[in-house]
Amino acid sequence: MRNQPHFRVVVADSRRPVSGKFIEVIGSYNPRSADKKLSINKERFDHWKKNGACLSRTISELITNS
């Protein structure tokens, strides 16, 4: 569908460009749904956090507001 934003939550290497390759898709965010649905694979999220991944400011805010 056109003009319907839908975003993927990815793990990416900070040394790569923003539009570059990512490591893994761990979730999605749909701001147009009634409940602004954020779905994240908790197991993979915890795995990457243990291995030193840093959250972006946007994802931090989405997780705290969920």
The 8 nearest C-alpha neighbors of each residue, nearest first, counted from 0:
[[1, 3, 2, 4, 5, 31, 29, 6],
 [0, 2, 3, 4, 5, 31, 6, 29],
 [3, 1, 4, 0, 5, 31, 30, 29],
 [2, 4, 1, 0, 5, 31, 29, 30],
 [5, 3, 2, 6, 29, 31, 30, 1],
 [4, 6, 29, 28, 3, 30, 7, 27],
 [7, 5, 28, 27, 29, 8, 4, 30],
 [6, 8, 27, 26, 9, 28, 24, 5],
 [9, 7, 26, 27, 25, 24, 6, 28],
 [10, 8, 24, 25, 23, 7, 11, 21],
 [9, 11, 23, 22, 21, 24, 12, 25],
 [12, 10, 21, 22, 9, 13, 20, 23],
 [11, 13, 14, 15, 21, 10, 22, 20],
 [14, 12, 15, 11, 16, 17, 53, 10],
 [13, 15, 12, 16, 11, 17, 19, 20],
 [16, 14, 13, 12, 19, 17, 20, 11],
 [15, 17, 19, 18, 14, 13, 20, 12],
 [18, 16, 19, 15, 13, 20, 11, 21],
 [17, 19, 16, 20, 15, 21, 11, 12],
 [20, 18, 16, 17, 15, 21, 11, 12],
 [19, 21, 22, 18, 11, 15, 16, 17],
 [20, 22, 11, 23, 10, 19, 9, 12],
 [21, 23, 11, 10, 20, 9, 24, 12],
 [22, 24, 10, 9, 21, 25, 11, 8],
 [23, 25, 9, 26, 8, 10, 7, 22],
 [26, 24, 40, 9, 8, 39, 23, 43],
 [27, 25, 39, 8, 38, 24, 7, 40],
 [26, 28, 7, 8, 38, 6, 37, 39],
 [27, 29, 37, 6, 36, 5, 7, 30],
 [28, 30, 5, 36, 31, 35, 32, 6],
 [31, 29, 35, 32, 28, 36, 5, 4],
 [32, 30, 29, 35, 33, 4, 3, 5],
 [33, 31, 35, 34, 30, 29, 36, 28],
 [32, 34, 35, 31, 36, 30, 29, 37],
 [33, 35, 36, 32, 30, 31, 37, 29],
 [36, 34, 30, 32, 29, 33, 31, 37],
 [35, 37, 29, 34, 28, 38, 32, 30],
 [38, 36, 28, 27, 29, 35, 39, 65],
 [37, 39, 26, 27, 36, 28, 40, 25],
 [40, 38, 26, 41, 25, 27, 37, 44],
 [39, 41, 25, 43, 42, 26, 44, 38],
 [42, 40, 44, 43, 39, 45, 25, 46],
 [41, 43, 45, 44, 40, 46, 39, 47],
 [42, 44, 46, 45, 41, 40, 47, 25],
 [45, 43, 41, 47, 46, 42, 40, 48],
 [44, 46, 48, 42, 43, 47, 41, 49],
 [47, 45, 43, 49, 44, 48, 42, 50],
 [46, 48, 50, 44, 49, 52, 45, 43],
 [47, 49, 52, 45, 51, 50, 46, 44],
 [50, 48, 46, 47, 51, 45, 52, 44],
 [49, 51, 47, 48, 52, 46, 45, 53],
 [50, 52, 48, 49, 53, 47, 46, 54],
 [53, 51, 48, 47, 50, 54, 49, 10],
 [52, 54, 51, 55, 48, 47, 13, 56],
 [55, 53, 59, 58, 56, 52, 57, 48],
 [54, 56, 58, 57, 59, 53, 60, 52],
 [55, 57, 59, 58, 60, 54, 61, 53],
 [58, 56, 60, 55, 59, 61, 54, 62],
 [57, 59, 61, 60, 55, 56, 62, 54],
 [60, 58, 56, 62, 57, 61, 54, 55],
 [59, 61, 63, 57, 58, 62, 64, 56],
 [62, 60, 58, 64, 59, 63, 65, 57],
 [63, 61, 65, 59, 64, 60, 58, 37],
 [62, 64, 60, 65, 61, 59, 58, 57],
 [63, 65, 61, 62, 60, 59, 58, 37],
 [64, 62, 63, 61, 37, 36, 60, 35]]
